[in-house]
Amino acid sequence: MEDWKFVEKDPSEALARLHFFSIKKKHATGEVEARITVKEFASAKTSDMKFFAVADLELNQKTARFQPCGWHETLMGALTECLRNLRKFEYEGPEVAAAPACDPPQSAGAV
């Protein structure tokens, strides 16, 4: 149902519905999670580009920082373009420390 688009009073408000995706990006010492947000605009500035996807991860940090993104007239097209850009460059950021294990606490008298 597309009724949500009719509540935008003025295109300058840039009302958008958000779609979320997640992907693991492999790099030299492991992998890092990238979250991609696709905005579906109620009224686009150009009539044919209503979807904009952007990753929350910067790539190519040591040379020229790049944040993967993509515009398209469909959600799938914008997501595909963003993923193509995500796969094109290497992740060179700081290493992400592993999360501590979630082991159940031991009782004081346990051996």
N, C-alpha and C positions, 0 to 999 in steps of 0.2 A: 504494500500500500504506500502510495507516494504523497499522502495528505500533508506530511510535515513540511513540504516545500512551500505550501501556501501561507504559512505563518510568517514568512519573511516579508517585512514591509518595504524594505529598500535593499537593492542589490549591494550597496556599500556595507551592509551588515555582514555579508559573507557567511550566511547560515550554512552549516555543513553537518552531514551525518558522518560519524567516524566508524571505520572498520579497522580492526586490529589483527595483525599477523605476527608470527614469530618464526625465526629461522636461526640455525646455528651456522656460524661462519668459521671455517677451519683456518688456522694460521700456523706459523712456524712452531710454536710451543704448545699448541692445544686448540681450543675453540672458544668462541665468545658468542653470546646470544645477541641477536639484533632484533629489535621490535620495529615493525613497520606499521605506520598509521596511514590509512587511505582516507582522504577527505572527499566526500561526495557533496559537491556544492549545489544548493538549491537553484541558484542562477549563476552561471559561470560568466567570467568577463568576456570570454570568447564562446561562441555558441557550441563549439565542438569539443571543448576540453573541460569536462565537468568533474574529473577525478584527478586528484593529486596525491601521490604516495611519497612518503619520506621515511627513511630509516633513522633510528635514534643513535646511530653509531657513525663516528667519523673514521674514514679510511685514509691510507696513504699519508699518515701523520708526519712522517719524517721528511717528506719531499714537498708536497702541496696538499694540505688537508682537503678532503672531499667528503661530502655527505650525500650518500646515494638518494636519488629521488626520480620521479617520473610523472609526466602528465599524459592523459589519454582520455578518450571519450567513453571508455568503459572501465569498470573497477579492475577487471582482469588485465586489461592493457596497461593501466597505471602500475599495478603490482608487478607485472612482468618487466616493465621498463626499470622499475626500482631494483628488482632482483638482478637484472642484467648488469646494472651499474654496481651493485653490491659485489657481484662475482668478478668484476673487472679489476678491482684494486685490492691490494693486500691490507690487512689489519696490522698496524705497527704500533699499537698503543701499549700502555702499561699492562703488565700481567695482572690478571684478576686472581686474587687469592681464593683458594677453595673455601667453601662455606664449612664451618665446623660441623662435625657429625652430630646428629640429633639422637644420641644414645639416651636411654632412660636413666634417670639418676639412681645411684646406688644408695642403699640404706646404710647408715653409719655402722651397723653391726655386721654387714655382709662381708664375706671373705672372698 
